[in-house]
Amino acid sequence: MKILLIYNPKAAHGRSLKILPEVESEFISRNVDFELRLTDYPEHAAAIVRDADLSAYDGLVAAGGDGTLFETVNGLMKNEGTRIPLGVLPVGTGNAFARDIYQNAADWHEAVETIARNAPRPVDVGKFTSHGESFYYLNILGLGFVADVVDTTRRLKAFGNIAYTWSVVYQTLFLRAYALKMEADGKTVERENIFVEISNTRYTSNFLMAPAARIDDGLLDVTLLGRLTRRRLLGAFPKIFTGEHVHLPEVETFQAKRIRIETDPPKVLTPDGELTGITPVEVECLHRAIKVFR
């Protein structure tokens, strides 16, 4: 078995680079041949995979966090040649997709073992189009409060892990609802909204955003949070860790294959923790479009 290993040496604040010799040894011990490509800059993983001759490999592995996986998936989907199976090596800070395919998303050894078994299975891929440009994701697409938190966290990244908590508090202080119009498989929703998450997987970071989601059912799971007070938002926030938020009266959930969203004002999009695109946006589920080692 031979794989193309896309490795982000900056993942987990550089910890991924420190364990790279262990990762290489683990693949070698399991008779997995690999070509290592280190990423050097944002979107490098997407460019490497998009331009590679993937017919030379039995699999493609994204080693890093959710951002590395997002780039790798986009490179794979935009590669005009052979679409080979994808492996996920969770050596980053955020490993949301890994939570849906491994028993222990923090254990990269389990990932290597899974990849070495070479028994890929098909999964769905989310596709979204914003202002004429299309992107792909395996995990989630969010907008509203969730995207604003991601944006603020990036501005505060020098403060480390505490930056996300501060960002939630900051965005709560300046909480504003926006006008949402959504069409989902013929159903129209219009409301004053706080955030939208369109999930292919159950988890967003370590939040159990879509407890009923399945990665191969041909449907995306939509979570809408309607207008609520700042105090109510902070009080309800812990429920998202367990999935209990779906029972709140301000939350609406449903499944759909095709979705179109308009907002006033336009809202930035956050696919898999990245900031890419802006509303209006069209989203669809590509049923079992790729295979994943899982």
Legacy VTK file of the C-alpha trace (Angstrom):
# vtk DataFile Version 3.0
C-alpha trace
ASCII
DATASET POLYDATA
POINTS 294 float
0.000 0.000 0.000
1.314 3.454 -0.921
-0.129 6.756 0.279
0.394 10.436 -0.389
0.827 11.913 3.103
-0.113 15.592 3.319
1.371 16.765 6.624
0.868 20.123 8.329
3.985 20.726 10.480
2.336 23.726 12.179
-0.727 21.821 13.408
-1.367 21.828 17.160
0.971 24.817 17.543
3.896 22.829 16.100
3.390 19.659 18.114
2.680 17.742 14.899
6.231 18.355 13.666
7.707 16.985 16.899
5.864 13.674 16.509
6.512 13.303 12.776
9.355 10.742 13.269
6.957 8.618 15.359
4.268 8.881 12.691
6.698 7.810 9.972
7.876 4.859 12.074
4.308 3.768 12.701
3.478 3.704 8.989
6.702 1.818 8.219
5.976 -0.768 10.916
2.631 -1.450 9.262
4.155 -1.843 5.779
2.618 1.358 4.464
4.806 3.108 1.902
4.339 6.869 1.819
5.413 10.001 0.013
5.591 12.855 2.517
4.600 16.372 1.505
4.834 19.098 4.144
2.543 22.111 3.801
4.225 25.516 3.893
1.406 28.075 3.692
-2.412 28.411 3.731
-4.129 26.465 0.909
-0.896 24.614 0.107
-2.513 21.247 0.852
-5.300 21.979 -1.624
-2.793 22.911 -4.327
-0.628 19.817 -3.748
-3.558 17.418 -3.989
-5.299 19.201 -6.854
-2.199 18.984 -9.050
-0.960 15.520 -8.011
-1.115 12.373 -10.139
-3.192 10.442 -7.637
-3.192 7.294 -9.771
0.268 6.592 -8.343
-1.167 6.029 -4.845
-3.615 3.741 -3.063
-4.708 6.463 -0.695
-4.394 10.089 0.349
-3.918 11.087 4.006
-4.566 14.502 5.562
-2.404 14.918 8.687
-3.272 17.965 10.752
-6.483 19.459 12.053
-9.834 20.304 10.477
-8.282 23.046 8.336
-5.795 20.636 6.768
-8.603 18.183 6.083
-10.737 20.923 4.493
-7.929 21.874 2.128
-7.138 18.252 1.279
-10.773 17.449 0.491
-11.015 20.463 -1.802
-7.854 19.420 -3.610
-9.204 15.890 -4.004
-12.588 17.010 -5.316
-10.970 19.417 -7.788
-8.378 16.922 -9.034
-9.332 15.933 -12.583
-7.731 12.504 -12.345
-8.309 9.466 -10.140
-10.292 10.004 -6.928
-8.549 7.781 -4.399
-9.602 6.957 -0.799
-8.928 9.525 1.909
-7.403 8.950 5.329
-7.523 11.289 8.312
-4.557 11.534 10.694
-5.706 13.703 13.638
-2.558 15.499 14.783
-4.088 18.975 14.963
-5.988 20.982 17.561
-9.435 20.524 16.050
-10.269 16.991 14.924
-14.049 17.100 14.576
-14.376 14.744 11.613
-12.109 12.215 13.321
-14.667 11.984 16.135
-17.119 10.426 13.689
-14.766 7.771 12.312
-12.520 6.788 15.235
-13.292 5.664 18.765
-10.583 7.984 20.084
-10.109 11.035 17.888
-7.040 12.088 19.866
-5.180 8.837 19.142
-3.324 9.113 15.853
-2.038 5.538 16.334
-5.605 4.279 15.838
-5.779 6.322 12.643
-2.607 4.747 11.243
-3.950 1.290 12.076
-7.239 2.086 10.340
-5.504 3.422 7.226
-3.192 0.388 7.082
-6.207 -1.969 6.982
-7.000 -0.443 3.572
-10.760 -0.927 3.835
-12.287 2.412 2.799
-16.021 3.078 2.901
-18.016 5.801 1.129
-19.064 9.030 2.865
-21.058 12.079 1.860
-19.454 15.386 0.934
-20.999 18.807 1.437
-20.665 21.217 -1.475
-21.352 24.928 -1.216
-21.285 27.645 -3.852
-20.748 31.289 -2.942
-20.651 34.007 -5.598
-19.815 31.539 -8.372
-17.056 29.642 -6.556
-17.576 26.141 -5.153
-15.966 24.477 -2.142
-16.333 21.117 -0.403
-16.438 20.020 3.217
-16.758 16.834 5.257
-17.713 18.325 8.596
-19.826 21.486 8.894
-20.702 24.793 7.285
-21.714 27.591 9.633
-22.685 31.241 9.521
-23.830 33.930 11.920
-22.674 33.803 15.548
-20.509 30.697 14.991
-18.595 32.298 12.115
-18.200 35.566 14.027
-16.638 33.611 16.923
-14.181 31.920 14.542
-13.248 35.307 13.071
-12.660 36.844 16.509
-10.675 33.787 17.671
-8.278 34.223 14.768
-7.688 37.831 15.771
-6.887 36.686 19.320
-4.891 33.560 18.432
-1.794 34.904 20.199
-3.610 34.203 23.478
-3.771 30.443 22.790
-6.677 28.195 23.785
-8.357 30.871 25.921
-8.960 32.893 22.744
-12.067 30.863 21.827
-13.713 31.457 25.213
-12.989 35.160 25.042
-14.403 35.255 21.523
-17.677 33.662 22.652
-17.993 36.250 25.439
-17.120 39.116 23.097
-19.601 38.087 20.405
-22.284 37.542 23.044
-21.840 41.127 24.278
-22.441 42.385 20.741
-25.092 39.808 19.859
-27.313 40.816 16.954
-29.917 38.770 15.110
-30.073 38.980 11.337
-32.767 38.299 8.745
-32.587 34.769 7.327
-34.366 33.226 4.366
-33.663 29.551 3.761
-35.049 27.175 1.154
-34.414 23.516 1.955
-35.834 20.796 -0.306
-38.937 22.890 -0.968
-39.347 24.088 2.624
-38.960 27.837 3.246
-37.835 29.273 6.559
-37.807 33.017 7.265
-36.831 34.324 10.679
-34.639 36.529 12.804
-31.666 34.261 13.329
-28.504 33.929 15.432
-26.652 31.114 13.684
-26.957 28.325 11.117
-24.966 25.091 11.087
-25.266 22.667 8.162
-23.662 19.460 9.361
-22.444 16.346 7.605
-21.043 14.988 10.882
-22.204 15.049 14.479
-19.439 17.228 15.871
-18.352 20.843 15.444
-15.009 21.030 17.259
-15.884 19.277 20.541
-19.526 20.375 20.385
-22.162 17.738 19.648
-23.923 20.041 17.205
-25.936 17.481 15.215
-26.468 14.355 17.353
-28.520 12.552 14.687
-26.195 13.233 11.744
-24.754 10.369 9.709
-21.909 10.764 7.239
-23.350 8.461 4.588
-27.142 8.999 4.590
-27.298 11.433 1.664
-28.631 14.271 3.844
-27.234 17.300 5.655
-28.423 18.126 9.183
-29.484 21.749 9.677
-29.428 23.470 13.074
-30.980 26.942 13.373
-30.786 29.131 16.463
-33.434 31.832 16.535
-33.427 35.171 18.341
-32.715 34.986 22.079
-31.275 37.138 24.840
-27.609 37.296 25.756
-28.323 35.753 29.144
-30.312 32.963 27.527
-27.482 32.258 25.068
-24.837 32.003 27.797
-27.119 29.818 29.898
-27.854 27.488 26.994
-24.278 27.302 25.714
-23.141 24.307 27.848
-25.934 22.159 26.346
-24.125 22.116 23.012
-21.420 19.860 24.476
-23.963 17.075 25.054
-26.388 17.691 22.185
-29.195 18.758 24.529
-29.442 22.131 22.777
-31.626 20.536 20.090
-34.486 20.445 22.633
-34.440 24.208 23.259
-37.490 26.124 21.948
-35.196 28.567 20.088
-33.543 25.719 18.148
-34.948 24.110 15.005
-33.397 21.044 13.376
-34.180 19.195 10.150
-32.485 17.371 7.291
-32.179 18.358 3.647
-30.260 17.531 0.490
-30.291 20.959 -1.168
-30.300 24.312 0.630
-30.182 27.967 -0.366
-29.574 30.745 2.157
-29.946 34.507 1.933
-29.208 36.866 4.831
-29.502 40.567 5.527
-26.816 41.702 6.050
-24.541 39.249 4.156
-22.774 36.838 6.521
-19.334 35.253 6.229
-19.200 31.434 6.040
-17.111 29.079 8.153
-16.624 25.616 6.626
-14.723 23.261 8.943
-13.407 26.160 11.025
-12.117 28.155 8.042
-13.478 31.490 6.783
-14.426 31.087 3.132
-17.303 32.634 1.207
-20.253 34.856 2.043
-24.036 34.656 1.687
-26.037 34.119 -0.417
-24.933 30.499 -0.599
-26.202 27.264 -2.128
-25.412 23.985 -0.377
-25.934 20.376 -1.438
-25.071 16.896 -0.231
-23.036 14.763 -2.640
-24.094 11.268 -1.600
-21.112 8.965 -0.949
-18.909 11.061 -3.205
-15.601 9.860 -1.758
-14.260 6.884 0.210
-12.634 7.271 3.617
-10.508 4.838 5.611
-12.696 4.297 8.687
LINES 1 295
294 0 1 2 3 4 5 6 7 8 9 10 11 12 13 14 15 16 17 18 19 20 21 22 23 24 25 26 27 28 29 30 31 32 33 34 35 36 37 38 39 40 41 42 43 44 45 46 47 48 49 50 51 52 53 54 55 56 57 58 59 60 61 62 63 64 65 66 67 68 69 70 71 72 73 74 75 76 77 78 79 80 81 82 83 84 85 86 87 88 89 90 91 92 93 94 95 96 97 98 99 100 101 102 103 104 105 106 107 108 109 110 111 112 113 114 115 116 117 118 119 120 121 122 123 124 125 126 127 128 129 130 131 132 133 134 135 136 137 138 139 140 141 142 143 144 145 146 147 148 149 150 151 152 153 154 155 156 157 158 159 160 161 162 163 164 165 166 167 168 169 170 171 172 173 174 175 176 177 178 179 180 181 182 183 184 185 186 187 188 189 190 191 192 193 194 195 196 197 198 199 200 201 202 203 204 205 206 207 208 209 210 211 212 213 214 215 216 217 218 219 220 221 222 223 224 225 226 227 228 229 230 231 232 233 234 235 236 237 238 239 240 241 242 243 244 245 246 247 248 249 250 251 252 253 254 255 256 257 258 259 260 261 262 263 264 265 266 267 268 269 270 271 272 273 274 275 276 277 278 279 280 281 282 283 284 285 286 287 288 289 290 291 292 293
